[in-house]
Amino acid sequence: MSILGSLFPKANRLAAGVAFLRTAWQTAQATSVLAVTGGVVVTANDLASVNWVSVGLTAAGVAITSVIAGSTAAVNILVHGLPAAYTAADEAEGAVSPVALVEPVSETPAA
């Protein structure tokens, strides 16, 4: 067993991997929209030429930001454990449910 395996349970490592991928993808989407919008605004006066250095730096910035955000999400799960929503176990099957169990609220107050 590796050191990582002995320090963090398999469920935590799996959840951390999922958190990394989801957060990195969401960050890449958001920062790409901002980068393209900013690039259009900055180059609107000079559309005849493309500054490839700026394009490359923008793409690198999006990638680096995504990796940092994904790593932060993964480390957060590894350090603090699984969120409560991930540990709500289904008693019938003993499986881990990704959805938190919520009790319905009644319309009438209790007497």
Backbone as JSON, one array per atom type, in Angstrom:
{
  "sequence": "MSILGSLFPKANRLAAGVAFLRTAWQTAQATSVLAVTGGVVVTANDLASVNWVSVGLTAAGVAITSVIAGSTAAVNILVHGLPAAYTAADEAEGAVSPVALVEPVSETPAA",
  "N": [[0.85, -1.18, 0.0], [0.51, 2.2, -0.79], [1.88, 5.33, 0.44], [0.08, 7.41, 0.1], [-2.28, 5.94, -0.1], [-2.45, 4.9, 2.49], [-2.73, 7.17, 4.04], [-5.06, 8.47, 3.15], [-8.41, 7.48, 2.78], [-9.88, 5.28, 0.26], [-12.35, 6.2, -0.77], [-12.19, 8.94, -0.26], [-10.0, 9.64, -1.87], [-11.03, 9.07, -4.41], [-13.24, 10.84, -4.49], [-11.81, 13.22, -4.33], [-10.43, 13.2, -6.74], [-12.59, 13.38, -8.54], [-13.57, 15.88, -7.75], [-11.39, 17.46, -8.47], [-11.4, 17.19, -11.31], [-14.0, 18.17, -12.01], [-13.99, 20.8, -10.94], [-11.76, 21.94, -12.21], [-12.62, 21.83, -14.89], [-14.94, 23.45, -14.81], [-13.78, 25.87, -14.05], [-12.09, 26.34, -16.23], [-13.99, 26.73, -18.23], [-15.31, 29.08, -17.35], [-13.2, 30.99, -17.14], [-12.29, 30.97, -19.74], [-14.4, 32.13, -21.18], [-14.31, 34.71, -20.1], [-11.72, 35.43, -20.92], [-11.87, 35.34, -23.74], [-13.84, 37.29, -24.18], [-12.53, 39.54, -23.11], [-10.33, 39.57, -24.82], [-11.53, 40.19, -27.27], [-12.5, 42.74, -26.76], [-10.1, 44.14, -26.24], [-8.72, 43.86, -28.66], [-10.41, 45.01, -30.5], [-10.02, 47.39, -31.87], [-7.9, 46.75, -33.44], [-8.24, 44.62, -35.38], [-7.11, 43.54, -37.63], [-4.7, 42.26, -37.17], [-3.32, 39.56, -35.27], [-2.23, 39.1, -32.05], [-0.17, 36.78, -31.25], [1.35, 36.1, -29.07], [-0.07, 37.15, -26.92], [-2.38, 35.61, -27.16], [-1.34, 33.06, -26.63], [-0.38, 33.44, -24.0], [-2.79, 33.97, -22.72], [-4.17, 31.52, -23.07], [-2.43, 29.87, -21.61], [-2.76, 31.03, -19.1], [-5.47, 30.41, -18.59], [-5.29, 27.61, -18.45], [-3.48, 27.24, -16.3], [-4.86, 28.49, -14.2], [-7.1, 26.81, -14.05], [-5.95, 24.35, -13.28], [-4.9, 25.04, -10.78], [-7.25, 25.73, -9.37], [-8.65, 23.26, -9.48], [-6.83, 21.61, -8.13], [-6.9, 22.77, -5.61], [-9.53, 22.18, -4.84], [-9.39, 19.36, -4.76], [-7.39, 18.9, -2.79], [-8.67, 20.04, -0.62], [-10.75, 18.19, -0.11], [-9.19, 15.94, 0.48], [-7.85, 16.78, 2.81], [-9.87, 17.67, 4.6], [-11.74, 15.67, 4.52], [-14.57, 13.75, 3.31], [-17.4, 15.57, 2.08], [-20.54, 16.04, 3.8], [-22.7, 15.46, 2.14], [-21.7, 13.5, 0.47], [-21.38, 11.35, 2.08], [-23.76, 10.32, 2.92], [-25.1, 7.46, 3.49], [-26.76, 4.82, 1.78], [-28.88, 2.8, 3.38], [-30.03, 0.39, 2.63], [-28.45, -0.7, 0.58], [-25.91, -0.05, 1.36], [-24.39, 1.69, -0.03], [-22.58, 4.63, -1.13], [-24.12, 7.7, -1.31], [-24.37, 10.39, -3.61], [-26.04, 12.47, -3.1], [-27.44, 14.62, -0.73], [-29.53, 13.67, 1.97], [-32.7, 14.96, 2.52], [-35.12, 16.02, 4.73], [-38.61, 16.33, 4.23], [-40.49, 19.37, 4.58], [-43.24, 20.06, 6.56], [-46.47, 21.46, 5.74], [-48.23, 22.42, 7.68], [-48.0, 23.7, 11.02], [-46.55, 21.83, 13.73], [-48.42, 20.43, 16.41]],
  "CA": [[0.0, 0.0, 0.0], [1.31, 3.41, -0.89], [1.7, 6.3, 1.53], [-1.18, 8.1, -0.17], [-3.35, 5.01, 0.24], [-2.56, 4.73, 3.93], [-3.15, 8.43, 4.64], [-6.41, 8.88, 2.73], [-9.25, 6.35, 2.35], [-10.14, 5.22, -1.17], [-13.49, 7.06, -1.09], [-11.69, 10.32, -0.27], [-9.17, 9.84, -3.06], [-11.93, 9.09, -5.56], [-13.97, 12.11, -4.46], [-10.85, 14.29, -4.63], [-10.22, 13.16, -8.19], [-13.78, 13.92, -9.18], [-13.6, 17.31, -7.45], [-10.37, 18.1, -9.31], [-11.85, 17.27, -12.7], [-15.16, 19.06, -12.14], [-13.61, 22.19, -10.65], [-10.87, 22.4, -13.28], [-13.43, 22.03, -16.09], [-15.78, 24.63, -14.6], [-12.91, 27.05, -14.06], [-11.65, 26.56, -17.62], [-15.12, 27.3, -18.96], [-15.55, 30.46, -16.92], [-12.09, 31.87, -17.49], [-12.23, 31.07, -21.2], [-15.39, 33.14, -21.58], [-13.76, 36.03, -19.75], [-10.53, 35.7, -21.74], [-12.31, 35.65, -25.11], [-14.49, 38.6, -24.14], [-11.47, 40.54, -22.92], [-9.53, 39.63, -26.03], [-12.29, 40.9, -28.3], [-12.54, 44.16, -26.4], [-8.77, 44.71, -26.37], [-8.28, 43.88, -30.05], [-11.47, 45.52, -31.38], [-9.46, 48.45, -32.71], [-6.8, 46.24, -34.25], [-8.66, 43.28, -35.78], [-6.35, 43.07, -38.79], [-3.59, 41.42, -36.75], [-3.52, 38.79, -34.05], [-1.04, 39.05, -31.21], [-0.11, 35.38, -30.84], [1.92, 36.02, -27.72], [-1.2, 37.37, -26.0], [-3.25, 34.42, -27.24], [-0.65, 31.99, -25.9], [-0.38, 33.74, -22.56], [-4.17, 33.81, -22.24], [-4.43, 30.08, -22.98], [-1.65, 29.37, -20.48], [-3.41, 31.53, -17.89], [-6.68, 29.61, -18.38], [-4.87, 26.27, -18.03], [-2.88, 27.31, -14.95], [-5.93, 28.79, -13.25], [-7.93, 25.61, -13.91], [-5.2, 23.35, -12.5], [-4.82, 25.52, -9.39], [-8.58, 25.6, -8.75], [-8.92, 21.83, -9.32], [-5.96, 21.09, -7.07], [-7.42, 23.28, -4.34], [-10.72, 21.38, -4.5], [-8.97, 18.01, -4.4], [-6.69, 18.93, -1.5], [-9.68, 20.32, 0.4], [-11.4, 16.93, 0.24], [-8.22, 15.05, 1.13], [-7.52, 17.27, 4.15], [-11.05, 17.81, 5.47], [-12.6, 14.5, 4.4], [-15.7, 13.83, 2.4], [-18.52, 16.39, 2.51], [-21.66, 15.27, 4.33], [-23.55, 15.01, 1.04], [-21.11, 12.31, -0.13], [-21.33, 10.25, 3.04], [-25.11, 9.86, 3.27], [-25.12, 6.08, 3.0], [-28.03, 4.16, 1.55], [-28.84, 1.67, 4.32], [-30.43, -0.85, 1.98], [-27.35, -1.25, -0.21], [-24.64, 0.31, 1.95], [-23.63, 2.47, -1.01], [-22.43, 6.05, -0.84], [-25.0, 8.5, -2.15], [-23.84, 11.73, -3.84], [-27.07, 13.46, -2.81], [-27.78, 14.71, 0.69], [-30.9, 13.35, 2.29], [-33.38, 16.11, 3.08], [-36.45, 15.71, 5.23], [-39.6, 17.29, 3.74], [-41.05, 20.29, 5.56], [-44.71, 19.98, 6.51], [-47.15, 22.73, 5.5], [-48.89, 22.87, 8.9], [-47.13, 23.58, 12.19], [-46.81, 20.72, 14.64], [-49.15, 20.84, 17.62]],
  "C": [[0.9, 1.24, 0.0], [1.04, 4.33, 0.31], [0.38, 7.04, 1.35], [-2.37, 7.23, 0.21], [-3.53, 4.83, 1.74], [-3.02, 6.01, 4.63], [-4.61, 8.79, 4.35], [-7.19, 7.67, 2.26], [-9.55, 6.43, 0.85], [-11.29, 6.13, -1.57], [-13.07, 8.53, -1.16], [-10.85, 10.6, -1.51], [-10.01, 9.91, -4.32], [-12.7, 10.4, -5.63], [-13.05, 13.29, -4.78], [-10.55, 14.34, -6.12], [-11.38, 13.74, -8.96], [-13.86, 15.43, -8.96], [-12.57, 18.06, -8.29], [-10.88, 18.28, -10.73], [-13.01, 18.25, -12.89], [-14.77, 20.52, -11.95], [-12.71, 22.74, -11.75], [-11.67, 22.69, -14.55], [-14.3, 23.28, -15.95], [-14.95, 25.91, -14.62], [-12.44, 27.36, -15.47], [-12.77, 27.18, -18.44], [-15.3, 28.78, -18.62], [-14.42, 31.39, -17.34], [-11.92, 32.0, -18.99], [-13.2, 32.11, -21.72], [-14.86, 34.53, -21.29], [-12.57, 36.39, -20.63], [-10.92, 36.06, -23.16], [-12.97, 37.01, -25.16], [-13.47, 39.71, -23.99], [-10.61, 40.69, -24.16], [-10.22, 40.37, -27.16], [-12.31, 42.39, -28.01], [-11.18, 44.8, -26.63], [-8.37, 44.84, -27.84], [-9.34, 44.44, -31.01], [-10.95, 46.61, -32.31], [-8.4, 47.94, -33.68], [-7.1, 44.81, -34.7], [-7.86, 42.71, -36.95], [-5.2, 42.14, -38.39], [-3.92, 40.72, -35.44], [-2.2, 38.75, -33.3], [-0.96, 37.64, -30.62], [0.52, 35.19, -29.47], [0.81, 36.19, -26.69], [-2.15, 36.18, -25.99], [-2.63, 33.27, -26.45], [-0.64, 32.2, -24.4], [-1.77, 33.59, -21.96], [-4.52, 32.34, -22.08], [-3.67, 29.46, -21.8], [-2.28, 29.8, -19.16], [-4.67, 30.74, -17.56], [-6.3, 28.23, -17.85], [-4.32, 26.28, -16.6], [-3.94, 27.58, -13.9], [-6.8, 27.56, -13.0], [-7.24, 24.55, -13.06], [-5.12, 23.76, -11.04], [-6.16, 25.34, -8.69], [-8.93, 24.13, -8.51], [-8.09, 21.22, -8.21], [-6.44, 21.54, -5.69], [-8.64, 22.48, -3.9], [-10.33, 19.98, -4.05], [-8.28, 17.96, -3.04], [-7.67, 19.21, -0.36], [-10.39, 19.04, 0.83], [-10.43, 15.99, 0.94], [-7.93, 15.48, 2.57], [-8.72, 17.23, 5.09], [-12.0, 16.62, 5.39], [-13.75, 14.76, 3.45], [-16.78, 14.77, 2.94], [-19.68, 15.5, 2.96], [-22.56, 14.73, 3.23], [-23.01, 13.73, 0.4], [-21.17, 11.11, 0.8], [-22.7, 9.78, 3.5], [-25.3, 8.47, 2.67], [-26.54, 5.57, 2.84], [-28.01, 2.88, 2.38], [-29.18, 0.35, 3.65], [-29.26, -1.5, 1.24], [-25.99, -0.98, 0.41], [-23.77, 1.12, 1.01], [-23.54, 3.93, -0.58], [-23.27, 6.83, -1.83], [-24.41, 9.88, -2.36], [-24.83, 12.83, -3.51], [-27.38, 13.44, -1.32], [-29.24, 14.36, 0.9], [-31.53, 14.53, 3.0], [-34.77, 15.69, 3.51], [-37.44, 16.74, 4.71], [-40.15, 18.13, 4.88], [-42.56, 20.23, 5.43], [-45.29, 21.38, 6.38], [-47.75, 23.28, 6.79], [-47.93, 22.74, 10.08], [-47.54, 22.42, 13.09], [-47.47, 21.22, 15.91], [-48.45, 20.42, 18.88]]
}
